[in-house]
Amino acid sequence: MPEWGYSITTYNPDTMVRASGRELRISPKAAREICAAIKGMMLDEAKEYLSQVIAKKRAVPYRRYKKKLPHRRGLGGAGRYPVKAASRILEVLENAEANAEYKGFDIERLRIIHASAYPGAKIRRYIPRAFGRATPKFETLCHVEIVLEQVKEG
């Protein structure tokens, strides 16, 4: 089994907890936009936000991959409802919550300080076409990392 690293460099195991989803079959572009949206949120706030995205009640603002994207109500800009990516990232968030509970952290005081998504391996397939040709049908997998930190009372 491979040894996965994390892209965060300032990890403190005494106050932080992390979780990752590796080679998920979700869009790296949608995952990147979701991670940018939930970074800085409290844990319960992010879980509620992702469940609303899955129910198509709230849209995820698209900042980078937004060519020809329509505006959405409540955003003031381009957005989408990436249901599949939001459900997988919600699972990773719940894994991080379980890790924090195992470490004995207070679940009410956890904040997302690092959320990143980047492309992983490619699944390469080909569609046979006429006259002996073939068309590639590649699928890019996605890595998602989430780090939670227990904020001080005050």
C-alpha positions as CSV (number, residue, x, y, z in Angstrom):
1,M,0.0,0.0,0.0
2,P,1.4,3.4,-0.9
3,E,2.5,5.9,1.7
4,W,0.6,9.1,1.1
5,G,1.9,12.5,2.0
6,Y,0.0,15.7,2.7
7,S,0.4,19.1,1.1
8,I,0.2,21.0,4.4
9,T,3.6,21.6,5.9
10,T,2.6,23.1,9.3
11,Y,0.8,20.1,10.8
12,N,0.7,20.0,14.6
13,P,-0.7,16.6,15.9
14,D,-1.5,18.1,19.3
15,T,-4.1,20.6,18.0
16,M,-4.9,19.3,14.5
17,V,-6.4,16.3,12.8
18,R,-6.4,15.3,9.2
19,A,-8.1,13.0,6.7
20,S,-7.8,12.4,3.0
21,G,-9.7,10.7,0.2
22,R,-7.3,9.3,-2.4
23,E,-8.2,8.5,-6.0
24,L,-11.8,9.4,-5.7
25,R,-13.9,9.2,-8.9
26,I,-15.0,12.8,-8.8
27,S,-14.1,15.9,-10.9
28,P,-10.9,17.6,-9.7
29,K,-12.3,20.9,-10.9
30,A,-15.5,20.6,-8.9
31,A,-13.6,19.3,-5.9
32,R,-11.2,22.3,-6.0
33,E,-14.1,24.8,-6.0
34,I,-15.8,23.0,-3.1
35,C,-12.6,22.9,-1.0
36,A,-12.1,26.7,-1.6
37,A,-15.7,27.3,-0.5
38,I,-15.5,25.3,2.8
39,K,-12.0,26.4,3.9
40,G,-12.2,28.5,7.0
41,M,-15.6,27.2,8.0
42,M,-16.4,25.5,11.3
43,L,-17.0,21.8,11.0
44,D,-20.8,21.7,11.6
45,E,-21.2,24.7,9.3
46,A,-19.3,23.0,6.5
47,K,-21.3,19.8,6.9
48,E,-24.6,21.7,6.7
49,Y,-23.3,23.6,3.7
50,L,-22.4,20.4,1.8
51,S,-25.7,18.7,2.7
52,Q,-27.5,21.8,1.2
53,V,-25.3,21.5,-1.9
54,I,-26.3,17.8,-2.3
55,A,-30.0,18.8,-1.9
56,K,-29.4,21.6,-4.5
57,K,-30.5,24.3,-2.1
58,R,-27.2,26.3,-2.1
59,A,-24.7,26.6,-5.0
60,V,-21.0,26.4,-4.9
61,P,-19.3,29.6,-6.2
62,Y,-17.0,28.9,-9.1
63,R,-14.0,31.2,-9.1
64,R,-11.7,29.6,-11.7
65,Y,-13.6,27.2,-13.9
66,K,-16.5,29.4,-14.8
67,K,-16.5,30.0,-18.6
68,K,-20.0,30.1,-19.9
69,L,-21.4,29.3,-16.4
70,P,-24.7,30.9,-15.4
71,H,-25.1,33.0,-12.3
72,R,-26.9,31.5,-9.4
73,R,-29.3,33.0,-6.9
74,G,-27.6,34.1,-3.7
75,L,-24.1,34.0,-5.1
76,G,-23.9,37.1,-7.3
77,G,-21.7,35.2,-9.7
78,A,-21.2,31.9,-11.4
79,G,-21.9,28.6,-9.6
80,R,-23.0,25.0,-9.8
81,Y,-24.4,22.2,-7.7
82,P,-21.7,19.5,-7.8
83,V,-23.6,16.8,-6.0
84,K,-21.3,13.8,-6.5
85,A,-18.1,15.7,-5.5
86,A,-19.9,17.3,-2.5
87,S,-21.0,13.9,-1.2
88,R,-17.5,12.4,-1.4
89,I,-16.0,15.4,0.3
90,L,-18.6,15.2,3.0
91,E,-17.5,11.6,3.6
92,V,-13.9,12.8,4.0
93,L,-15.0,15.5,6.4
94,E,-16.9,12.9,8.5
95,N,-13.7,10.8,8.5
96,A,-11.8,13.8,9.9
97,E,-14.5,14.3,12.5
98,A,-14.1,10.6,13.5
99,N,-10.4,11.1,13.8
100,A,-10.9,14.1,16.0
101,E,-13.3,12.3,18.2
102,Y,-10.8,9.4,18.6
103,K,-8.1,11.9,19.6
104,G,-10.4,13.4,22.2
105,F,-11.0,16.8,20.6
106,D,-14.1,19.0,21.2
107,I,-16.2,18.5,18.0
108,E,-17.9,21.9,18.5
109,R,-14.6,23.8,18.3
110,L,-13.1,22.4,15.1
111,R,-12.3,24.6,12.1
112,I,-11.2,23.6,8.6
113,I,-7.8,25.2,8.2
114,H,-6.7,23.3,5.1
115,A,-8.9,21.8,2.3
116,S,-7.3,21.0,-1.0
117,A,-8.1,18.9,-4.0
118,Y,-5.8,18.0,-6.9
119,P,-5.8,15.6,-9.8
120,G,-4.6,12.0,-9.3
121,A,-4.1,9.1,-11.7
122,K,-5.9,8.7,-15.0
123,I,-8.0,5.8,-16.0
124,R,-7.3,5.3,-19.6
125,R,-9.9,3.7,-21.9
126,Y,-10.5,3.7,-25.6
127,I,-13.7,3.7,-27.7
128,P,-13.3,1.7,-31.0
129,R,-14.3,3.7,-34.0
130,A,-14.7,3.0,-37.7
131,F,-11.8,2.1,-40.0
132,G,-9.6,0.8,-37.2
133,R,-9.3,4.0,-35.3
134,A,-9.9,4.6,-31.6
135,T,-11.0,7.6,-29.5
136,P,-9.5,8.1,-26.0
137,K,-11.9,8.2,-23.0
138,F,-9.8,9.2,-20.1
139,E,-11.0,9.8,-16.5
140,T,-9.0,11.8,-14.1
141,L,-9.2,10.7,-10.4
142,C,-8.9,13.2,-7.6
143,H,-7.2,13.5,-4.2
144,V,-8.8,15.4,-1.4
145,E,-7.1,16.5,1.9
146,I,-8.8,18.1,4.9
147,V,-7.1,19.3,8.1
148,L,-9.1,20.4,11.1
149,E,-7.8,22.5,14.0
150,Q,-9.3,22.9,17.4
151,V,-9.8,26.6,18.0
152,K,-9.2,28.1,21.5
153,E,-12.2,29.1,23.7
154,G,-12.8,32.8,23.9
